[in-house]
Amino acid sequence: MLQITNISFSIQGKPLFEDASAVIPTGHKVGIVGRNGTGKTTLFKLIKKSLSLDSGTIETPSYFKIGGVEQEAPASNTSLLQTVLEADTERTHLLQEADTCEDAERITEIYQRLADIEAYSAEARAASILAGLGFDNHAQQRPCHEFSGGWRMRVALGAVLFSKPDLLLLDEPTNYLDLEGAYWLEQFLAKFQNTALIISHDRELLNKSVNGILHLSNLKLTHFTGSYDQFDAERRAKLEHQTSMKRKQDAQRLHIQSFVDRFRAKASKAKQAQSRIKLLEKMKPIVALTENAVAGFSFPTPAELRPPLVVIDKGKVGYNDKAVLSRLSLRIDADDRIALLGANGEGKSTLSKLIANRLSLMAGEYFATDKLRIGFFAQHQLDELTEGDSAYTHILRLQPDMQENPLRNRLGSAGFNKEIIDLPVEQLSGGQKARLLLLIATINAPHILILDEPTNHLDIESREALILALNDYKGAVIIVSHDTYLVETVADKFWLVNNGEVVDFDGDMREYKHYIMTSQRRQKRNDNTEKKSSINTSTKAHHTEQSKTNADNKNKKVSIFELRKKHKEIDKKIEVLNAEKTKIETELSAPDYYSNTSEEQIKSTAKRLSTITKELEKMELMWLEISEKIEGVPS
């Protein structure tokens, strides 16, 4: 159990926690949420004792091994697989001792302990984790120094997951993962049996992988049971209820005070007035639970241009005469909302640079309409901000003719108040830098806005504000993101970047998730086949291989007809549940719902939403399992 008792902590005089308490039971997985700057990462440092509390205590069982991702894996000559294996220090030490030990009794103890910690399946487990994070068998054998920092962060994450700490601390783990990696991590954490605290602004992860939410707000810690959506509904209900109660009390106080003011001087009413004064004194003021509104995003409207904005015909693009993408035939119009799907390394960033005209074609034609302006946002641009310059000076360079007050107002509307507008960029938080880059990308009213992982460093409220701005934006939007919620709510067209080509993906994100999961399972089966025999099995031969497996297992034959029938039934159930879930969410989001609904009914509705959410997860898992079975049954 993790017990946080009455902790207080300040940084440079700024309080982050004040008499804050929380209890996390052993084996619970809890998402940590809160606005940027509320102290989420600091809390991790306090738990690990790398910072000292001003007062209070943080206690864990003496045997607890705490694990977290401090930094990327070193750029060493050690292979990725060996780097992950070495993260289990107990296993490493026991194996080393076994090689030199001559005491028969101690050798017996060593091998017994190795068996207890499943040391002999360690390599397979490590390989499975690395595969889930995007490293195939060949990559796992390569040395760390051959990979970039972002990929070595994945290795570091793989290492801490493999070590199976008693308390797992993860700080924004999906920031350096693609969608495939994020989906795999969801599944891994859902099955993780030890205690885990996960700082995340990824709704999908917080809904699928945790059973509790720890909310940091107003210098306090509040532990909620359930997924993020359940927490959000409960929090909104509480805020609305408290606000409603305050409105009622304020009206009552105003009425009483009005009576006192009118009749205090009248002898006939003096006693009544006095009693009301005493009543006012005894009334304990209700404080509204308010949250400061997060700064929004506002993107200027571009001038209309003749369609199409961009056309690429028979295009080929790459680096150093080596093609990354070929046979490109693409068109972008002003009303397009396109999400680029595909694993890291397949060419999504290359395609983004090509569309932005930052990369030239090796072959084919690129057409852009006259006067086209393209805004480009990418996370690596954080390093391109000019050190020593403020947000104000960055925008002034782009808009030298704009007067000071309008320029400061523009920055203010983007979240840069007077306290931070003139600070050097190196003193800004990651979220503030991301806001500045978004402002830079959109300041000239681009007709196409290309966003490569725009939500990294943004808290949930800021992500929601970004979604609203993108949906109001009048230009074309192209998104590369691991944030499923962002993609689902903004994009209406999907391009799959895979195997050197870009094709339309006719489906939604649920279907893409199914595509990823079945592809991963297929790859895992193929990898296992390669290890067991010298036969190389291509993806196209998968159905043949599966047919053989089914033929060999006569007792496990399944009727394709029955499978498809069951598949359709589950699909209908999912559709009905989704409709009911949407109805309840719409009901809960109504402005007057909480003021016109009893507390008992609110709790009942929230409980029903929780039940539906769990049933949906169950149905979707069954849907995926049956889909995979259908794929493997001979036609």
N, C-alpha and C positions, 0 to 999 in steps of 0.2 A: 504494500500500500504506500502511496505517495501522500504525505500529509503536510499541507502548507498551513501554518498557523500564525495569524496576526502579523504578516510580514509588512515591513515598510522599507522603502528604498528610494533614494533620490540620486540623480546625476546632475552635477553642477548646479545644485539648488533646485532643480526641477523634480518634483515628486512623480514617481511612476506607480508606486504602490503605497497604500496607507491602511494599515490594519486589515490586510486582505487575507482571506482564508479559503481553502478548498481541500477536498479529499478525493483522491483518485484511487478506487479499489484496484487491487492486483488483477491483471488480465484485461482491464478495460482499455479501449482505444479511444482517445479523446482528441478531437480537433480543437485547436486554439485559434480563436478569431478575435478581431478587434481592429480599430482604425490604425493606420500607419502611425507609429510613434507612441503607442500605448504601452509598449514594453514587452512584446511577445518574445523577441530574441533575448532581451535582458533576462526574462524569466528563466529561459534555458540556462543562461550563464549562472544564475543564482542556484538552480537545481544542481548544476555540475560543480558548484563551489568555486568557480573561477572568478566570481564577484562575491563580496561579503555584504550581508544584509545589514541595514541600519538597526533593525529590530525584528523580533519574531524568529520562527524556525521553519526549516524545510527538512523533513525526515523521510528516509527510506529504510527498508530492512538492510541490515548489515551485509547480507550476501548479495545485494542488488548490484549487478554489473550494468553500468550506464553506457549506452552507445549512441553516437551521433556523427554526422558528417561535418567535420571541422573545416576541411579544405580538400582540394582535388588530390587525386592520387599522384605520387611523385613521378616525374619524367625519368624513370629508371629503365634499366635493361631487363628488369623482371617482367615476365609475361603477365597478361591480364589475369589469367586463371590462377597463377601462382600468387599474385598480389592479393586476390580475394581469399585464397586458401590460408594465407599467412595471417589474415585478420582474426582467425580463431587461434589465439595465442596458446590456449591450453592444449589443443590438439598438436600444434607445432612443437611445444616443449615436451609433450609426452612421447612423440615420435622420435625426437632427438635423444631423449633419455633411454628409450627402448633400444636404440642402436648401441649404446655404450654400457648399459646396466648389466651387471653380472650376478646380482642377487635374485635367485629364483622366485622368492616370495614377492619381491618388489616388481619383477617382470610380470607376474600373474596379476598384481594390482593394476599395473599400467594397462595391460591388454583388456582387463575388465572395464576400466574407466574409458578406454578408447571405444569399446563396444557400447557403453552407456551413452556416450555423446555422439554416436553414429559416425565415428571417424572414418569408417571404411566406405561410406557412401558420400563422403565430403566432396570429392571431386565432381561427382554427378550433380550434387546439389549446387555447388558453385557454378558449374557450367550452365545449369538450368536458370539460375539467377542472371548470369551474364547474357544468356540468350534472350531472356525477357526484357533486358535493358538495351537490346539491339546489337549484340555482338555474336556473330556466327562462330562456328568452330575454328575457322582460320584466324579470325580476329583475336580470339581468346588466347592463341599461342604467340601473338605478336607482342613485342615489348611495349611498355607504357609510353616511352618517349616518342613513339610514332604517332601518338594521338594528341589532338588538341586539348586545351584545358577543359572545354565543355564535355568532351568524351571522357576525360579522366575524372571529372566530377561523377559521371555515371559509374565508373569503376569504384570510386570511393563509396558511393551509395551501395553498390553491390557488396562491397566488403563489410559494411556495417550490418546489412540485412543478413548476410551469411553468418556473421558472428553470433546472431540470436541473443542480443543483450536482454537482461531482465527488464530494463527500461529503455525503450527506443525513443530517441528525440530526433525528429525530422523537421527541418526549417525550409519550407517551400520546396519540397523535393521534386515537384513537377516542372519547376522553372527551367530545368535543363533536360527535360524529356520531351519527346514528340508524343503524338496521340497514342501511338502503339505502346510506347513505354509507360505512358500515364495509365492506360487501360490495364497493362500488366501489373503495375504497382497497386492499383485498386484491388485487384484479385489477391495479390500477395498479402496486403495489409488486412484484408477481410479474413484471411486464414491465419494470420499471425496470432499466436496464443499468449504472448507475453504482454506486458503493459506498454503502451505507445502513446506519445504526445506528438501531434503533428500540426505544426503551424502551416496553414494553407488558406488561400483565397479561392481555391478550386472547388466550386460547388459540387461537381460530379464526385470528386474524391471524398468530400465531406458527407455526401449523401450515401455513398456506397461502401465506405471503408471504416467508419467510426461508429461507436454506439453512444457517444456523448460529445457535448460541446462545452469548452471552457471559454467564457466571454470576458475579455478585458475591457473594462469601461469605468470611467469615473474613479480611477485608482483602486478598483475592487475586482475580485474574481468571482464569477458566478457560474456554477456548474449546472448544465442542463442535460437531461437524458434524452437520447434520440439523435436523429440525423440533423443536418443543417437546416433543411426545410422545416422540420418540426420546431427546431429552436427559433427560427425566424418567425414562424407563425405565432409561437408562444410569446416571443419578445414584443412583436407588434401588438398582440392582444393586450399585453400588460401595459405597454405605453399608451395605447388608446384608452384603456380602462382608467388608468391613473389620470390621464388628461381630462377625461370625462368627469371623474370625481372632483378634480380641481375646479373645473368650470362650474359644477353645481355648487361647490362650497363658496366660490367667489361670488356667485349670484346671491347665495344665502347671506353672506357677510355684507354685501352691498345693500340688500333689503333691510337687514337689521340696523346697519349704520344709518341708513336713510331715516328709519323710525326714530332713532336716538337723536339725530340732528334736528328733526322736526319737533319733537315733543319734550326734549330735555328741560326746557324752560317753563313748561306748563305744569302747574301744580297738580292738576288732575291726572296727568300722565307721568309724573316724575318717577313714581315707584316702578312702573312698567319700563320706562326708559333705563332706569338703573339696573333692573334685572337683565335687560338685553345687553347692557355694557358688560356685565359679569359673564354673560353667555359668550360674548365675543372674546373675552379674555381667556375663557376656558377652551375655546375651539382651537384644536391643534391644526395649524396650517398644513394643507396637503401640498406637497411639492411635486410638480409635474416631472415625470421622468422623460426629459427631453434629450435629444442627441443633436449636436451641431450638424447642420446640413453640410454634406460634402460638396465641395466645389464641382460644378458641372463642366462639361466640354461644349464648346460652340464652334462649329466649323462654318466658315463663310460659304455662301452659295456661289458656285462658278457660273460664268456666262455660258449660255447654250451654244453648242457646236453641232455641226452636221454629223450625223452618224455615218459609219461607225467611228469610234474614237481610235481604235487600234485594230489592225488586221495583220496577222502573221501567216504567210503561205509557204508551205513546204520548207519550213525553217529547220535549221540545225545550229545548235549553239553549244559551246564548251570552252575549254581552256587549253592553251598550248597545243592547238591542232587536234586535241582529243575531244570528241563529241560527248556531251552529257545527255542532251536531248535531241531527238531527230524526228522528222516527219511531223513537224508542228503545223497545224492548221487551226488557228484560233481567231476569235473575234470578240471585241469588248465594246459594249454600248454603255451609254450614260446611266442607264437604270440597272446595270448588272451589280449583283452582290455575290461574289464568287469566293469560295473557300478552296484553297489548295490542299489536297490530302495526299498522304504518302509518307513513308518512313524517312527519317533523317538520312541524308546522303543520296536520296533519289533525284534531287534536282529542283526542289521547290524554291530555294533561294536563287538558284541560277535563273529559273523562269521569272521570278520577281524582278531581278536585275535586267533581264531582257525586255520585259514589258515597260520598265522604267527607263529604257534606252540607256542604261548604264553598262550594257554589254552588247556587243555587236554580233550579228549573225555570221556564222561560218558559211552558210549557204541558205538560199531562199530569199524571201522578201519581207520587209517590215514596213508597214504603212501606218502613219499617224496623221490625223486630221490637223489642219492648220491651227496655230495658236493653242495647241494642246499643252496643258500644264499637268505635271504628275508630281504628287507628293509621296515621299518614301520615308517610312519609319522602320528602323531595324534596331534590335537591342545592342548590336556592336557599336552603334553610333553614340552610346553613352560615353565611350572612350574618346570620341571626336569632339566633345564639347571643349571649349577653350578654357583651360585652367586659369584662374584669376579673374575671369570675366563673370559678370552677373547675368541673371536671366534678362534683365533690362538691356544690357549691352549686346547680348546675342540677338535679340529681336530688333534693336536699333540698327544693327548692320544690315538686316534684311529689309527694314522699312525706314531708310534714312530721312525720308521726307515727312514722316508722321510726327506730329507735335507730341510733346512730352506727356501731357495729360491724357490724350486719347490712347497713347501707347501704354501708359501705366494702367489705364482702365481695361485695355485688352488683356494685359497680363493678370490683372485682378480677377477678371471673369474666368481665367484659366486656373485660378487657385493660388496666385502669387500675391499675397498680401504685403503690406508695408514692412513686415518683419523680415521677409525673406527675399523680396524683389531685388534688393541690391547686394545680397550675399554672393560671394564667389561660388561658382557651381560645385566646387569640390566640397563645400559645406552643406549642400543639399542632399536630401534623402534620395534613395533609388526611385521612389514614387514621384518626387518633385522633378527629378531629372527626366523621367519618362513623360511627365506632363509638358515639360519644356520642349522635348523632342517632338511631341505631337503638335504643339503650337508651331514650331519651326516648319514641320511638314505641311501644315495647312494654312499658314499665314497668307499665302498668295492665292487662295481659293482654287486649289487644283481640281481638274476634271476627273482625274483618277487618283484614288488614295490607296497606296499599297502598305499594308501593315504586317510586319513580320514579328510575331509574338508581342503584341502591344500591351498585354495585360500583366506581364512580369513586373513585379514591384508595385502593382496597384492593389489596394485593398478591395474587398467585395463591393463596398458602396461606390468606389471610384469606377470599378468595372461596370456596374449597373449604369452609372452616369455616362460612360463611354458608349455603351450599347444604345442608350437613348439618343445620343448625339449622332451615331452612325446611322441609325434608322431615320433620323430627320435630314441627314445629309443628302444633297441633291446630285452628287456626282457618283461615279462608279467606285466600288469598294472591292479590293482583293485582300483576303486575309490568309495568313499562315499562323495557326495557333493550336496549342494543346488544350485550350480552354473550350471544352465541349459546349458549355452553356453559351459562350460568346458566339461560337460558330452556328449553333442551332437557332439563336435568336436574331442573327444578322444575315447570314448567307441563305440564298435560295437556289444557288447553283453550285455544283461541286465538280472540280477537276481533279482527277486522280493522276498523280505523277508517279510512274512506276515503270521499271524496266526500260528506261530511256525514252518513254513516250508520255504524252498527256492525253487522257481520254475523259469523256464525260462519265461521271459516276451517277447512275440513275437510282437514287435511294436517299434515305435520310441518315442521320448519325447513328441511329440504332442499327441500321443495316450495315453501315460502315464498321461499326464495332464487331458485328457478327463476322464480317469479311476478314477483319484483322485477326480475331480469335481463331477462326478456322484455318487461316493461313499460318498462324503461329503453331497450331497443333500439327498441321500438315508438315511444316518444316521440322518440327521436333521428331515426328515419326520418320521423316526422311533422314535426319541426322543419325537417329538410332540405327536405321538400316545400314547407313554407310559404315558405322562402327562395327556392325556384326558381319558384314560381308563386303566384298569388293564391288558389288553391283551399284552403280550410280543410278539413282532413280530421279528422274526429272519431275517437275510439278505436273506436266501433262500426263505422266504415267501413273499419277496418284490413284485414279479410279481403277486402273488395272490391278495395281498392288492391293487395293482395298478389296477388290473382288476376290482375289486369291485368298486373302485373309478370311473372308466370309465363307468361302468354299471349304477352307480347312477346318473352320469351326462350325460344323453342321448343327451342333446343338444350339447355336446362337443365331440361327437364321431368323430374319425379321421380314415381315411382309411390308413391301414398299407402300402398298395401298393403305395399310393400317397406320403406318408412320405419317403419311401425308394427311390422312383423315385427322389424326391426333394433332398434327401441326396446324391445320386450319382451325380446329376447335380452340386451341390455345391462342391463336392469333385473334380470334373473335373475342375471347375473354380479355386479352390485353387491350383491345380496342374499347371494350365496355368500361374496363377499369380506368383507362386513360381519360375517357369522357367524364366519368364520375369524379376523378381527381381534378380535372380542369374545372368542373362545375364548383367543387368545394373551394378550390384556390381562388376562383373568381368571387365566390361568396365572401371568403375571408378578407379579400382585398377591397371590398366595398367600403367607402369612406365612413358610412354611418353604421356599419355592421356591429361594432363593439359597443357603441353607445345604445343601440336598440336591442341588444341580445343579452340574455342572462348569462352569468358566469358559468352556470351548469351546462347550458347549451353550447357555449364556446368550447368548454372542455370536451364535451361529447363530439363536437364537430372535429376538433383537433385530433381526438383519439381515432375517429373514423378515417381521417386523412392518413394517420400513421399506419393503420391497418391496411388501407388500400396500397400505400407505398410499399409495404413489406410484401403484400400479395403480388404486386407488379414485379418486384425483384424476383420472386419465386417463379412466376410465369415466364419472365424473360429468360431466366436461366434454363428452364425446361425447353423453351423455344429454341435456344441455342444448341442444347444437347441433342434435340430431335433433328435440327437442321444438319448437324454433323453426321448423325446416323443416316439420314437420307442421302447425304453426299457419298457415304461409303457403301450403300446398298446397290448391287448391280441393277441396271435398268433392263 
